[in-house]
Amino acid sequence: MTNSNYIKVFSGDFIVVKRIISDLENEDITAVVKDETESGRLAGFGPSVYGLQEIFVHKDELQRATSIIENTNLEIEP
């Protein structure tokens, strides 16, 4: 997603990504999830890291999304 209006704000495992996406959607932020595992599987080869997903948000929503992600990470840390 280079040269686009979307910026990567997080990368991590499936479970954490799902939680963050839910929190972003609750605040009316639309995010895009890039799943290297699924992309590699569909293309016929495996990814370098299984279960890794990336979250991208529109640059206009970057500040709000970053704040939500930071709060979510604080909540789920042991």
FENDA-V94504 format. One record per run of one state. SS is the DSSP state (alpha for helix, beta for strand, coil for the rest). FROM is the first residue (numbers start at 0). TO is the last residue. Records with the same first field share a line. If there is no record, write none. Layout:
SS=FROM-TO ; FROM-TO
//
This chain:
coil=0-4 ; 26-29 ; 43-50 ; 76-77
beta=5-12 ; 30-34 ; 51-57
alpha=13-25 ; 35-42 ; 58-75
//
